Amino acid sequence: MDCPQCSTPDVIEIDQTLPDGQQVRFFSCHHCEEKWWTQGDKEVDLSQILEMVREHKA
Ligand SMILES: [Zn+2]
C-alpha cells in the first residue's frame, strides 16, 4: 500500500490482533510519519481502535 499522505510506497505493515480477537493492520510511513490502520479492506481511525480496546476491557 502507498502512503495516503505522500504517496510513497515506503511504508511498514504490521498485523495486529486486538484484545477482542479482531485483526487489524497497522501502517507507518517512513517518509512523512503518517500512521493508519485498516481492518479488512477498509481504513479505521485510531479512535475506533481505542474504542474497540476500551469496550473489551469494560
Ligand atoms: Zn507518507
PDB file of the backbone (N, CA, C, O) and the ligand in Angstrom, with CONECT records:
HET     ZN  A 101       1
ATOM      1  N   MET A   1       0.847  -1.214   0.000  1.00  0.00           N
ATOM      2  CA  MET A   1       0.000   0.000   0.000  1.00  0.00           C
ATOM      3  C   MET A   1       0.877   1.257   0.000  1.00  0.00           C
ATOM      4  O   MET A   1       1.917   1.294   0.657  1.00  0.00           O
ATOM      5  N   ASP A   2       0.454   2.275  -0.735  1.00  0.00           N
ATOM      6  CA  ASP A   2       1.169   3.541  -0.742  1.00  0.00           C
ATOM      7  C   ASP A   2       0.602   4.458   0.344  1.00  0.00           C
ATOM      8  O   ASP A   2      -0.567   4.364   0.720  1.00  0.00           O
ATOM      9  N   CYS A   3       1.461   5.335   0.828  1.00  0.00           N
ATOM     10  CA  CYS A   3       1.031   6.283   1.850  1.00  0.00           C
ATOM     11  C   CYS A   3      -0.046   7.218   1.306  1.00  0.00           C
ATOM     12  O   CYS A   3       0.121   7.796   0.232  1.00  0.00           O
ATOM     13  N   PRO A   4      -1.157   7.372   2.045  1.00  0.00           N
ATOM     14  CA  PRO A   4      -2.214   8.268   1.573  1.00  0.00           C
ATOM     15  C   PRO A   4      -1.826   9.739   1.647  1.00  0.00           C
ATOM     16  O   PRO A   4      -2.448  10.579   0.997  1.00  0.00           O
ATOM     17  N   GLN A   5      -0.813  10.050   2.424  1.00  0.00           N
ATOM     18  CA  GLN A   5      -0.398  11.444   2.566  1.00  0.00           C
ATOM     19  C   GLN A   5       0.622  11.857   1.512  1.00  0.00           C
ATOM     20  O   GLN A   5       0.470  12.898   0.874  1.00  0.00           O
ATOM     21  N   CYS A   6       1.650  11.050   1.330  1.00  0.00           N
ATOM     22  CA  CYS A   6       2.758  11.474   0.464  1.00  0.00           C
ATOM     23  C   CYS A   6       2.985  10.515  -0.700  1.00  0.00           C
ATOM     24  O   CYS A   6       3.881  10.736  -1.515  1.00  0.00           O
ATOM     25  N   SER A   7       2.184   9.451  -0.787  1.00  0.00           N
ATOM     26  CA  SER A   7       2.199   8.510  -1.917  1.00  0.00           C
ATOM     27  C   SER A   7       3.459   7.669  -2.048  1.00  0.00           C
ATOM     28  O   SER A   7       3.624   6.974  -3.051  1.00  0.00           O
ATOM     29  N   THR A   8       4.346   7.709  -1.073  1.00  0.00           N
ATOM     30  CA  THR A   8       5.499   6.828  -1.142  1.00  0.00           C
ATOM     31  C   THR A   8       5.078   5.391  -0.836  1.00  0.00           C
ATOM     32  O   THR A   8       4.213   5.161   0.010  1.00  0.00           O
ATOM     33  N   PRO A   9       5.690   4.425  -1.526  1.00  0.00           N
ATOM     34  CA  PRO A   9       5.417   3.030  -1.186  1.00  0.00           C
ATOM     35  C   PRO A   9       6.240   2.549   0.015  1.00  0.00           C
ATOM     36  O   PRO A   9       6.155   1.380   0.393  1.00  0.00           O
ATOM     37  N   ASP A  10       7.021   3.428   0.606  1.00  0.00           N
ATOM     38  CA  ASP A  10       7.940   3.051   1.680  1.00  0.00           C
ATOM     39  C   ASP A  10       7.232   3.067   3.030  1.00  0.00           C
ATOM     40  O   ASP A  10       7.499   3.925   3.871  1.00  0.00           O
ATOM     41  N   VAL A  11       6.332   2.115   3.226  1.00  0.00           N
ATOM     42  CA  VAL A  11       5.565   2.051   4.462  1.00  0.00           C
ATOM     43  C   VAL A  11       5.766   0.686   5.136  1.00  0.00           C
ATOM     44  O   VAL A  11       6.003  -0.324   4.472  1.00  0.00           O
ATOM     45  N   ILE A  12       5.665   0.685   6.462  1.00  0.00           N
ATOM     46  CA  ILE A  12       5.727  -0.549   7.247  1.00  0.00           C
ATOM     47  C   ILE A  12       4.309  -1.078   7.421  1.00  0.00           C
ATOM     48  O   ILE A  12       3.380  -0.301   7.644  1.00  0.00           O
ATOM     49  N   GLU A  13       4.136  -2.382   7.323  1.00  0.00           N
ATOM     50  CA  GLU A  13       2.845  -3.001   7.616  1.00  0.00           C
ATOM     51  C   GLU A  13       3.041  -3.970   8.769  1.00  0.00           C
ATOM     52  O   GLU A  13       3.961  -4.788   8.746  1.00  0.00           O
ATOM     53  N   ILE A  14       2.192  -3.884   9.765  1.00  0.00           N
ATOM     54  CA  ILE A  14       2.262  -4.802  10.901  1.00  0.00           C
ATOM     55  C   ILE A  14       0.865  -5.324  11.203  1.00  0.00           C
ATOM     56  O   ILE A  14      -0.050  -4.548  11.479  1.00  0.00           O
ATOM     57  N   ASP A  15       0.708  -6.631  11.151  1.00  0.00           N
ATOM     58  CA  ASP A  15      -0.571  -7.228  11.530  1.00  0.00           C
ATOM     59  C   ASP A  15      -0.691  -7.249  13.040  1.00  0.00           C
ATOM     60  O   ASP A  15       0.236  -7.652  13.742  1.00  0.00           O
ATOM     61  N   GLN A  16      -1.843  -6.812  13.537  1.00  0.00           N
ATOM     62  CA  GLN A  16      -2.058  -6.807  14.974  1.00  0.00           C
ATOM     63  C   GLN A  16      -3.406  -7.427  15.290  1.00  0.00           C
ATOM     64  O   GLN A  16      -4.351  -7.322  14.508  1.00  0.00           O
ATOM     65  N   THR A  17      -3.484  -8.069  16.434  1.00  0.00           N
ATOM     66  CA  THR A  17      -4.742  -8.624  16.907  1.00  0.00           C
ATOM     67  C   THR A  17      -5.177  -7.832  18.127  1.00  0.00           C
ATOM     68  O   THR A  17      -4.440  -7.728  19.108  1.00  0.00           O
ATOM     69  N   LEU A  18      -6.373  -7.277  18.060  1.00  0.00           N
ATOM     70  CA  LEU A  18      -6.891  -6.529  19.195  1.00  0.00           C
ATOM     71  C   LEU A  18      -7.265  -7.496  20.313  1.00  0.00           C
ATOM     72  O   LEU A  18      -7.406  -8.697  20.081  1.00  0.00           O
ATOM     73  N   PRO A  19      -7.429  -6.960  21.550  1.00  0.00           N
ATOM     74  CA  PRO A  19      -7.753  -7.820  22.700  1.00  0.00           C
ATOM     75  C   PRO A  19      -9.007  -8.658  22.492  1.00  0.00           C
ATOM     76  O   PRO A  19      -9.136  -9.730  23.082  1.00  0.00           O
ATOM     77  N   ASP A  20      -9.936  -8.184  21.659  1.00  0.00           N
ATOM     78  CA  ASP A  20     -11.153  -8.962  21.414  1.00  0.00           C
ATOM     79  C   ASP A  20     -11.012  -9.919  20.236  1.00  0.00           C
ATOM     80  O   ASP A  20     -11.987 -10.546  19.823  1.00  0.00           O
ATOM     81  N   GLY A  21      -9.805 -10.034  19.697  1.00  0.00           N
ATOM     82  CA  GLY A  21      -9.551 -11.019  18.651  1.00  0.00           C
ATOM     83  C   GLY A  21      -9.682 -10.484  17.233  1.00  0.00           C
ATOM     84  O   GLY A  21      -9.423 -11.215  16.277  1.00  0.00           O
ATOM     85  N   GLN A  22     -10.077  -9.229  17.074  1.00  0.00           N
ATOM     86  CA  GLN A  22     -10.205  -8.661  15.733  1.00  0.00           C
ATOM     87  C   GLN A  22      -8.823  -8.396  15.140  1.00  0.00           C
ATOM     88  O   GLN A  22      -7.908  -7.932  15.820  1.00  0.00           O
ATOM     89  N   GLN A  23      -8.705  -8.708  13.852  1.00  0.00           N
ATOM     90  CA  GLN A  23      -7.451  -8.497  13.154  1.00  0.00           C
ATOM     91  C   GLN A  23      -7.435  -7.112  12.515  1.00  0.00           C
ATOM     92  O   GLN A  23      -8.353  -6.749  11.779  1.00  0.00           O
ATOM     93  N   VAL A  24      -6.402  -6.355  12.796  1.00  0.00           N
ATOM     94  CA  VAL A  24      -6.217  -5.074  12.130  1.00  0.00           C
ATOM     95  C   VAL A  24      -4.783  -5.011  11.612  1.00  0.00           C
ATOM     96  O   VAL A  24      -3.915  -5.756  12.067  1.00  0.00           O
ATOM     97  N   ARG A  25      -4.550  -4.131  10.673  1.00  0.00           N
ATOM     98  CA  ARG A  25      -3.205  -3.954  10.132  1.00  0.00           C
ATOM     99  C   ARG A  25      -2.780  -2.512  10.352  1.00  0.00           C
ATOM    100  O   ARG A  25      -3.490  -1.573   9.992  1.00  0.00           O
ATOM    101  N   PHE A  26      -1.617  -2.361  10.946  1.00  0.00           N
ATOM    102  CA  PHE A  26      -1.068  -1.047  11.239  1.00  0.00           C
ATOM    103  C   PHE A  26      -0.061  -0.681  10.157  1.00  0.00           C
ATOM    104  O   PHE A  26       0.791  -1.486   9.783  1.00  0.00           O
ATOM    105  N   PHE A  27      -0.175   0.557   9.657  1.00  0.00           N
ATOM    106  CA  PHE A  27       0.769   1.060   8.658  1.00  0.00           C
ATOM    107  C   PHE A  27       1.472   2.287   9.209  1.00  0.00           C
ATOM    108  O   PHE A  27       0.869   3.115   9.892  1.00  0.00           O
ATOM    109  N   SER A  28       2.755   2.391   8.901  1.00  0.00           N
ATOM    110  CA  SER A  28       3.505   3.571   9.300  1.00  0.00           C
ATOM    111  C   SER A  28       4.403   3.976   8.143  1.00  0.00           C
ATOM    112  O   SER A  28       5.119   3.145   7.585  1.00  0.00           O
ATOM    113  N   CYS A  29       4.365   5.258   7.783  1.00  0.00           N
ATOM    114  CA  CYS A  29       5.134   5.761   6.643  1.00  0.00           C
ATOM    115  C   CYS A  29       6.510   6.231   7.093  1.00  0.00           C
ATOM    116  O   CYS A  29       6.629   7.025   8.027  1.00  0.00           O
ATOM    117  N   HIS A  30       7.548   5.738   6.425  1.00  0.00           N
ATOM    118  CA  HIS A  30       8.907   6.185   6.740  1.00  0.00           C
ATOM    119  C   HIS A  30       9.138   7.632   6.346  1.00  0.00           C
ATOM    120  O   HIS A  30       9.956   8.330   6.947  1.00  0.00           O
ATOM    121  N   HIS A  31       8.417   8.071   5.340  1.00  0.00           N
ATOM    122  CA  HIS A  31       8.728   9.355   4.728  1.00  0.00           C
ATOM    123  C   HIS A  31       8.106  10.528   5.483  1.00  0.00           C
ATOM    124  O   HIS A  31       8.796  11.498   5.799  1.00  0.00           O
ATOM    125  N   CYS A  32       6.813  10.445   5.771  1.00  0.00           N
ATOM    126  CA  CYS A  32       6.122  11.578   6.405  1.00  0.00           C
ATOM    127  C   CYS A  32       5.618  11.237   7.805  1.00  0.00           C
ATOM    128  O   CYS A  32       5.032  12.085   8.476  1.00  0.00           O
ATOM    129  N   GLU A  33       5.845   9.994   8.250  1.00  0.00           N
ATOM    130  CA  GLU A  33       5.459   9.544   9.591  1.00  0.00           C
ATOM    131  C   GLU A  33       3.952   9.475   9.797  1.00  0.00           C
ATOM    132  O   GLU A  33       3.476   9.442  10.932  1.00  0.00           O
ATOM    133  N   GLU A  34       3.202   9.453   8.697  1.00  0.00           N
ATOM    134  CA  GLU A  34       1.770   9.166   8.788  1.00  0.00           C
ATOM    135  C   GLU A  34       1.586   7.753   9.346  1.00  0.00           C
ATOM    136  O   GLU A  34       2.345   6.840   9.022  1.00  0.00           O
ATOM    137  N   LYS A  35       0.572   7.593  10.182  1.00  0.00           N
ATOM    138  CA  LYS A  35       0.238   6.273  10.724  1.00  0.00           C
ATOM    139  C   LYS A  35      -1.248   6.029  10.517  1.00  0.00           C
ATOM    140  O   LYS A  35      -2.069   6.930  10.695  1.00  0.00           O
ATOM    141  N   TRP A  36      -1.583   4.806  10.142  1.00  0.00           N
ATOM    142  CA  TRP A  36      -3.012   4.496   9.968  1.00  0.00           C
ATOM    143  C   TRP A  36      -3.230   3.005  10.120  1.00  0.00           C
ATOM    144  O   TRP A  36      -2.289   2.212  10.092  1.00  0.00           O
ATOM    145  N   TRP A  37      -4.492   2.640  10.281  1.00  0.00           N
ATOM    146  CA  TRP A  37      -4.887   1.240  10.465  1.00  0.00           C
ATOM    147  C   TRP A  37      -5.927   0.860   9.425  1.00  0.00           C
ATOM    148  O   TRP A  37      -6.705   1.697   8.966  1.00  0.00           O
ATOM    149  N   THR A  38      -5.928  -0.400   9.067  1.00  0.00           N
ATOM    150  CA  THR A  38      -7.021  -0.923   8.258  1.00  0.00           C
ATOM    151  C   THR A  38      -7.540  -2.193   8.909  1.00  0.00           C
ATOM    152  O   THR A  38      -6.834  -2.885   9.643  1.00  0.00           O
ATOM    153  N   GLN A  39      -8.812  -2.472   8.611  1.00  0.00           N
ATOM    154  CA  GLN A  39      -9.411  -3.737   9.025  1.00  0.00           C
ATOM    155  C   GLN A  39     -10.079  -4.304   7.782  1.00  0.00           C
ATOM    156  O   GLN A  39     -10.985  -3.683   7.226  1.00  0.00           O
ATOM    157  N   GLY A  40      -9.640  -5.480   7.342  1.00  0.00           N
ATOM    158  CA  GLY A  40     -10.085  -5.969   6.049  1.00  0.00           C
ATOM    159  C   GLY A  40      -9.576  -5.004   4.985  1.00  0.00           C
ATOM    160  O   GLY A  40      -8.383  -4.709   4.915  1.00  0.00           O
ATOM    161  N   ASP A  41     -10.500  -4.517   4.155  1.00  0.00           N
ATOM    162  CA  ASP A  41     -10.083  -3.587   3.112  1.00  0.00           C
ATOM    163  C   ASP A  41     -10.514  -2.162   3.409  1.00  0.00           C
ATOM    164  O   ASP A  41     -10.443  -1.296   2.537  1.00  0.00           O
ATOM    165  N   LYS A  42     -10.966  -1.908   4.654  1.00  0.00           N
ATOM    166  CA  LYS A  42     -11.365  -0.536   4.950  1.00  0.00           C
ATOM    167  C   LYS A  42     -10.489   0.085   6.037  1.00  0.00           C
ATOM    168  O   LYS A  42      -9.990  -0.588   6.939  1.00  0.00           O
ATOM    169  N   GLU A  43     -10.329   1.395   5.907  1.00  0.00           N
ATOM    170  CA  GLU A  43      -9.485   2.113   6.847  1.00  0.00           C
ATOM    171  C   GLU A  43     -10.260   2.384   8.136  1.00  0.00           C
ATOM    172  O   GLU A  43     -11.444   2.719   8.104  1.00  0.00           O
ATOM    173  N   VAL A  44      -9.583   2.237   9.254  1.00  0.00           N
ATOM    174  CA  VAL A  44     -10.194   2.592  10.529  1.00  0.00           C
ATOM    175  C   VAL A  44      -9.302   3.630  11.194  1.00  0.00           C
ATOM    176  O   VAL A  44      -8.085   3.611  11.012  1.00  0.00           O
ATOM    177  N   ASP A  45      -9.901   4.538  11.966  1.00  0.00           N
ATOM    178  CA  ASP A  45      -9.043   5.532  12.597  1.00  0.00           C
ATOM    179  C   ASP A  45      -8.716   5.121  14.026  1.00  0.00           C
ATOM    180  O   ASP A  45      -9.320   4.211  14.593  1.00  0.00           O
ATOM    181  N   LEU A  46      -7.749   5.817  14.578  1.00  0.00           N
ATOM    182  CA  LEU A  46      -7.229   5.434  15.886  1.00  0.00           C
ATOM    183  C   LEU A  46      -8.317   5.413  16.940  1.00  0.00           C
ATOM    184  O   LEU A  46      -8.323   4.538  17.806  1.00  0.00           O
ATOM    185  N   SER A  47      -9.244   6.372  16.881  1.00  0.00           N
ATOM    186  CA  SER A  47     -10.297   6.416  17.898  1.00  0.00           C
ATOM    187  C   SER A  47     -11.150   5.150  17.855  1.00  0.00           C
ATOM    188  O   SER A  47     -11.614   4.675  18.891  1.00  0.00           O
ATOM    189  N   GLN A  48     -11.356   4.600  16.642  1.00  0.00           N
ATOM    190  CA  GLN A  48     -12.123   3.349  16.547  1.00  0.00           C
ATOM    191  C   GLN A  48     -11.351   2.185  17.166  1.00  0.00           C
ATOM    192  O   GLN A  48     -11.936   1.330  17.832  1.00  0.00           O
ATOM    193  N   ILE A  49     -10.046   2.156  16.947  1.00  0.00           N
ATOM    194  CA  ILE A  49      -9.214   1.104  17.542  1.00  0.00           C
ATOM    195  C   ILE A  49      -9.286   1.196  19.070  1.00  0.00           C
ATOM    196  O   ILE A  49      -9.485   0.197  19.762  1.00  0.00           O
ATOM    197  N   LEU A  50      -9.119   2.416  19.572  1.00  0.00           N
ATOM    198  CA  LEU A  50      -9.145   2.601  21.025  1.00  0.00           C
ATOM    199  C   LEU A  50     -10.514   2.244  21.593  1.00  0.00           C
ATOM    200  O   LEU A  50     -10.621   1.697  22.691  1.00  0.00           O
ATOM    201  N   GLU A  51     -11.554   2.561  20.832  1.00  0.00           N
ATOM    202  CA  GLU A  51     -12.914   2.227  21.259  1.00  0.00           C
ATOM    203  C   GLU A  51     -13.079   0.713  21.398  1.00  0.00           C
ATOM    204  O   GLU A  51     -13.659   0.232  22.371  1.00  0.00           O
ATOM    205  N   MET A  52     -12.563  -0.036  20.412  1.00  0.00           N
ATOM    206  CA  MET A  52     -12.663  -1.491  20.450  1.00  0.00           C
ATOM    207  C   MET A  52     -11.911  -2.046  21.655  1.00  0.00           C
ATOM    208  O   MET A  52     -12.384  -2.965  22.324  1.00  0.00           O
ATOM    209  N   VAL A  53     -10.730  -1.479  21.925  1.00  0.00           N
ATOM    210  CA  VAL A  53      -9.936  -1.939  23.051  1.00  0.00           C
ATOM    211  C   VAL A  53     -10.643  -1.611  24.356  1.00  0.00           C
ATOM    212  O   VAL A  53     -10.683  -2.429  25.275  1.00  0.00           O
ATOM    213  N   ARG A  54     -11.201  -0.406  24.427  1.00  0.00           N
ATOM    214  CA  ARG A  54     -11.863   0.028  25.662  1.00  0.00           C
ATOM    215  C   ARG A  54     -13.112  -0.805  25.930  1.00  0.00           C
ATOM    216  O   ARG A  54     -13.372  -1.185  27.071  1.00  0.00           O
ATOM    217  N   GLU A  55     -13.884  -1.088  24.884  1.00  0.00           N
ATOM    218  CA  GLU A  55     -15.080  -1.907  25.049  1.00  0.00           C
ATOM    219  C   GLU A  55     -14.748  -3.290  25.594  1.00  0.00           C
ATOM    220  O   GLU A  55     -15.484  -3.856  26.403  1.00  0.00           O
ATOM    221  N   HIS A  56     -13.623  -3.815  25.131  1.00  0.00           N
ATOM    222  CA  HIS A  56     -13.249  -5.152  25.581  1.00  0.00           C
ATOM    223  C   HIS A  56     -12.880  -5.151  27.056  1.00  0.00           C
ATOM    224  O   HIS A  56     -13.187  -6.096  27.783  1.00  0.00           O
ATOM    225  N   LYS A  57     -12.213  -4.075  27.496  1.00  0.00           N
ATOM    226  CA  LYS A  57     -11.776  -4.013  28.888  1.00  0.00           C
ATOM    227  C   LYS A  57     -12.939  -3.750  29.835  1.00  0.00           C
ATOM    228  O   LYS A  57     -12.908  -4.172  30.991  1.00  0.00           O
ATOM    229  N   ALA A  58     -13.965  -3.052  29.350  1.00  0.00           N
ATOM    230  CA  ALA A  58     -15.068  -2.636  30.225  1.00  0.00           C
ATOM    231  C   ALA A  58     -15.900  -3.819  30.685  1.00  0.00           C
ATOM    232  O   ALA A  58     -16.866  -3.643  31.426  1.00  0.00           O
TER     233      ALA A  58
HETATM  234 ZN    ZN A 101       3.925   9.279   3.867  1.00  0.00          ZN2+
END
